[in-house]
Amino acid sequence: MAAQYSGEKFEVNGSKLTWKDVVKGALVELGGQAHLSEINKKVEGHPKTATNPTWRDTIRRVVRQYKIFKPIPPERSGIYRLVDELLPTGESQTFTEEPEINHGIAQAMLVVLGNIYGYETFVPRHDQTVRRFQDKPLRDFITVADCSDIFRGPNLPKIREIDTLWFDEDDYGLFPVYAFEVEESTGVKPGLDRLLKIPRRFSTRLYIVAPTMEEKALFDKYVNQTPFRAFRDRFSFRHYQELERLYNLAVKHHKESQQFGIVERGR
């Protein structure tokens, strides 16, 4: 069984230990880099494997999904290196008068909030590099590099374009808890369509985030029509000003709690 490693905030036998934590701990013990077979050997016998008979498949997914596990060339070498996860905490922020800039600000606010609240976070691959927040690309803020294994099937291309996803982990890996579409000028309906592509086996909360009452009116119209009406209780609308207020309060509280010396437990 992998021993507890320095800096881990959960006990090895604790109920909140994630597969990300387990694989990270194994790589620490293996010197920071190892082949997948070596990781499996180190993890074999860990208490979490008792509740997951396909734990080797789970580990294979984990090393592909999380940003802290970097594959070593050549492709499919099966070797992974542990890299630092130094997520920017974010500073206070307001929206601008530029819709395109505001879209990236809203995405980043949602990612930072997800990180503060202890979720794993993802934005579309294109946005990871193109959109910036407080002089950093969005890829610096997220924790999940690839969500393909979670959403296998014909709807995967649409789901991967959802603006922001928050994930939690269970015994079998990541699953989506919250999904957010930021709508400025696309009419709201495309965002609702993408959100509804998330498989129904996940009880994901679905959000439209937008700047004006015009988008709110469209939201109210569409969620009472087919096919959205059947899932009306899962959809919510939030204004930019609500997101801005929550983001700034959360960032301020997070910084002050750290200065006070209190560590938030996360999940």
Secondary structure by P-SEA (a helix, b strand, c coil): ccccccccccccccccccaaaaaaaaaaaacccccaaaaaaaacccaaaaaccaaaaaaaaaaaccccccccccccccbbbbbbbccccccbbbbcccaaaaaaaaaaaaaaaaaaacccccccccccccccccccccccccccccccccccccaaaaaaaccbbbbbbccccccccbbbbbbccccaaaaaaaaaccccccbbbbbbbbccaaaaaaaaaaaaccccccccccbbbbcaaaaaaaaaaaaaaaaaaaaaccccccc
